[in-house]
């Protein structure tokens, strides 16, 4: 009996396959970083620089496999397959489940949206997000929201905690993404980062909610660069005299460290 062995992929074939996979993952991440309304094909092409035909082909595959869904409005959103896969790892991977209660207490005390951010390469991800009870605040964002690091006070605080060369590298990498929020965003972020280095915390005005202020504070790591930060955002935050709120945030940061690592 002769056993038929699968043909070995050539180096070029493997590279092409890996390239297609990377392009599909880039599209997936871009859709994941969008708000709840999703993104159109033209928006994804503009964000990624992919050819329209390539993006359309990869998006169709991702929709077919359930990783994305295409709405009647022609917008793409994350699909049910990601939710189902996430269920498998949620309980095991949620190392910060115990942070929920300190965040709820903070949001209720200061009447602002409280966010626990984690750095993920050149982005930040909302690990936890709590809105104060009966606040009626329409602040965009949900758990899982991904933003270029620095869009958000928690991201500015993380940039300010880094070696200057590393922070500048990330600012350069995200330059084109920052400009979607404001054409002068890169320069504004550098000024905000410099101020955060001096103050030990970040004070910003929201790019996504003009006139709404935010505060950011790094949660110290046991070793190496910090990966977590706290963010507070709300219309009542006083950017001129933030120290009372910063004290509240430091108290909450200590509670999170004790609850998650104590």
N, C-alpha and C positions, 0 to 999 in steps of 0.2 A: 504494500500500500504506500502510495506516494503522498506525503503531506505537503500541501501547498503553503508556502510561507508568504506572508504579505511582503510586498516590495518595500525596500528601504527608501524612505524619502531622501531626495537629494538635499544637499546643504541649501541650495537656492529655494527649493520647495518649502523647507522648514522655515527659512527666513521670511518667505512670503506669507506662510501661514501665521507665523508669529506677528508679522506686521498687520495682517487683517484683524487678528485678535486684539492687538493693542489699539487699533483704530476703533473697533467696536467698544472696547472698554472706555476709551476717551468719550465716545458718544454717551455711553451709559452714565459716566460721571457728570457730564454736562447736564443731562436731563435731571440727575439727582441733585444738582446744585441750583436748579431753577425753583421758582416758587410754585404754589399749588396749581397754577394755571398751565404749567408745562411749557414746551417750546415747539415752534414750527421748524420744518425742514430748513427753511432759509436762515433762521436764527442759528440753528446748529451748524450749518455750513459756515456762517460768519464767525462763529465762536471757535470752531476747530480748524478752519482752513482746508477741510476736505473737499474734494470734488463733489458736486451735487449728486452725480450718478453713484459714486462710491458710498456717500452717506445714505442715500436712499436705499441702496442694496443692503447695507449693514443694518439699517433701522428696520427694514422689512424682516430680516432674519431674527432680530431681537424681539420684534413683535410676535412672530410666529412661535418662538420658543417661550414666550410669556414673560420675558425680562422687561419689556416695555409694552405699553398699550397705546393705541392711536385713537384719539377721540374724534367725534364727528366734526369738531372744529379744526381738524388736521394737526392738532397739537399732540406731542408725545409726552407721556408721563411714565413713571416707573410702573412695572407690571406686577401681577400677582405672584409670579415665580420668585421674585426677590423677597416678598413678604413670607412666602412659605419656607424658603431657605433660612430666612432670618429667625423663624420660630424655632428651628433646630438648635441654633446657637445662642438665642437670646438669654436664657437662664444661665448658661455656662459662661457667657462672655460679658455679662453686665456686672463688671467689677465695682460699679459705682451705684448700685441699687440703694445702698444705705445713704447716699447723698440726697435722696429725694426729700426726706423730712427736714434736714437743715435748710434746704432751699425754700421749702414751703414756709417755714418760719420766717426766713429773711424776707421773702416777697410780701408776707402779711404785715411784718413790722414796718417796712419802709414804703409799702404801697407802690411797688415797681415790679416789672418783669425780671425774674432772676434766671440766669442761664449758667449752666456748667459747660464750658467749652473744652474740647480736646484738640490739640494740634494733630493734623494728619497730612504729612508731607508739606505742601505749600498752601494748605487750607486749614480752616478750623471747622469742627463739627459740633453741633449742639447735642451733647450727651443727655442733658436734662434741661427742661424749660418749664418754669412755673409762673403762672399769671396770678396776681393777688385776687382773692375772692371778691366778686361783685364790683370789679374795677371798671368794666366796660372799655378797657383799653384795646385798641385795634393795632397791636404791634405785630408785624409779620414775622413768621418763622415757626417751625415745629421741631420736635425732636428729630434729628437726622439731617437738619438743614446744614448744607455745606457752603462755606463762603471763602473767598480768597483771604488768607490770613492778613488781618489789619482792617477788614471791613467788619467793624464791631470793636467795641472798646476792649473786650477780652483778647481779641487778636492783636491789638496794638500793645497791650501789656505783655503778651508773649514775645512779640518782636523786640520790645525794649529789654527783655531779660536775656536776649541772645548776644553772642559775640557780634560786633558791629559788621564784620565782613559777611557773616552768615545771614544776618538780617537784611543787608543790602542785596545779597544774592536772591533772597526770596522776593524782595520788593521788585527787583528787575524781572524775575520770572513771571510775576503777576501783573506787570505793568499794563498789558493790553486788557486784562480783566478788570483792573481798577478803573480804567477809563470808561467802562460801561456805567459805572455809578456816578462819576463826575469827571469831566475832562482834566481837571487839576488834582484829581485824587492822589496820584503818586507823590506830588509835592506836599499836599496836606498831610499825608500819612507820615512822611519823613519828619515834619514839624511836630506832629502828635507823638511820634516815637521819641524824639529828642526830649520833649517835655516829660514824657513818662519815665525816661531814664533818670531825670532830675528828681521827680516827685515820688517815684516808687509805685505809681499807679497811673492809669490812663483816664483822661477826660476827653470825651469826643461829642460831636454832634452827629446824629445818625445820618448816613447818606440816604438811607431808605425812608426815613421819616424826618424831613427837614423841620428844625425847631425843637426836636426831641433830643435830650441829652442822654449820655450813657457813661458809665464808669466801668473800668476793668481792673482786675487785680489778679496777679499770678498766684497760684497755689504752689508753694515751694515743694520741690521734689527731694527725696532722700539723697539722690545722687544724680549728677548730670543736669542738663537743661530741663526746666519745668515743661510739662506737656499739658497741664491743666490751667484753666483760669476761670474766674468768676466774672460775670457781666451783670450789670443792672441797667435797665433802660426804662424810661418813663417820662411823661411830661412834667412831673413835679421835681425832677432831679435838679438840684442847684449846682451848676458847673462852677460857680464862683466860690462857694463854700461847701466843698464836698466831704470835708473830713469826718463829719459825724457818720455819714453813710459808709465811708471807707473803713471806719472802726467797726461798723456792723458787718461789713464784708469780711474783714480779717477774722472776726469772731466766727463767722460761718465757715470760712476756709479752715480754721482750726478744727471745727466740729466735723467737717467732711474728712479731713485727714484722720482724725481719731476714729470716726465711724467706719471708714473704708480700709484703713491700714493699722488701726490700733490693736 
